[in-house]
Structures are given as C-alpha cells and as structure tokens.
Amino acid sequence: MKRNKWLIVLAVVLALAIPLTVFAANTDSPLTNSIKGFFGIDTSKLTPEQEQIITDYNKK
C-alpha cells in the first residue's frame, strides 16, 4: 500500500514538473528564472532549432 502512495506522489510531481520546466525554458520572468535555477535548466546551450521546438510546443 505504501508503494502505491509513493507512485501516486511521484506521478503528481512529474505531472507538475514537466510542464513547468518547458514553460520555464521558454520564458524570461522572475518566476521562471526561479524554476530554471531550481531544476538546473541552462537555456544558453540550446540550438536555434531546439528553441523553436520549445516555442512551438508552448503554442499548442
């Protein structure tokens, strides 16, 4: 039973973390900069093609 609870908690955390990191990778604001720092995202190394993919994903 404890294992199921941990899996549910992990699923909820991932469900929230993945969209937040994609949003943070494409936007510059104090909130997103905090998210980038927390998750260790460095967008300076993205190629223009990767930036375009993220931009297109955020528009969907």
C-alpha positions as CSV (number, residue, x, y, z in Angstrom):
1,M,0.0,0.0,0.0
2,K,2.8,2.4,0.8
3,R,4.4,1.7,-2.6
4,N,1.2,2.7,-4.3
5,K,1.1,6.0,-2.4
6,W,4.7,6.8,-3.4
7,L,3.9,6.0,-7.0
8,I,0.9,8.4,-6.9
9,V,3.0,11.1,-5.3
10,L,5.8,10.7,-7.9
11,A,3.2,10.8,-10.8
12,V,1.7,14.0,-9.4
13,V,5.2,15.6,-9.0
14,L,6.2,14.7,-12.5
15,A,2.9,15.8,-14.0
16,L,3.5,19.2,-12.5
17,A,7.3,19.4,-13.0
18,I,7.4,18.6,-16.7
19,P,5.1,21.4,-18.0
20,L,6.7,23.9,-15.6
21,T,10.2,23.1,-16.9
22,V,9.1,23.5,-20.5
23,F,7.4,26.8,-19.7
24,A,10.5,28.0,-17.7
25,A,12.8,27.1,-20.6
26,N,11.0,29.4,-23.0
27,T,10.0,32.4,-20.8
28,D,12.0,35.1,-19.0
29,S,10.4,36.3,-15.8
30,P,11.4,36.2,-12.1
31,L,9.2,33.2,-11.5
32,T,10.6,31.2,-14.5
33,N,14.1,32.2,-13.6
34,S,13.5,30.7,-10.1
35,I,12.1,27.5,-11.7
36,K,15.2,27.3,-14.0
37,G,17.5,27.7,-11.1
38,F,15.7,25.0,-9.1
39,F,15.7,22.4,-11.9
40,G,19.1,23.4,-13.2
41,I,18.0,24.4,-16.7
42,D,20.6,26.2,-18.8
43,T,18.9,27.5,-21.9
44,S,22.0,29.3,-23.2
45,K,23.2,26.0,-24.7
46,L,20.1,25.4,-26.8
47,T,20.4,25.5,-30.6
48,P,18.0,27.7,-32.5
49,E,16.2,24.5,-33.7
50,Q,15.7,23.4,-30.1
51,E,14.4,26.8,-29.1
52,Q,11.9,26.7,-32.0
53,I,10.7,23.2,-30.9
54,I,10.1,24.6,-27.4
55,T,8.3,27.6,-28.8
56,D,6.1,25.5,-31.0
57,Y,5.3,23.2,-28.0
58,N,4.3,26.1,-25.8
59,K,1.9,27.4,-28.5
60,K,-0.1,24.1,-28.6
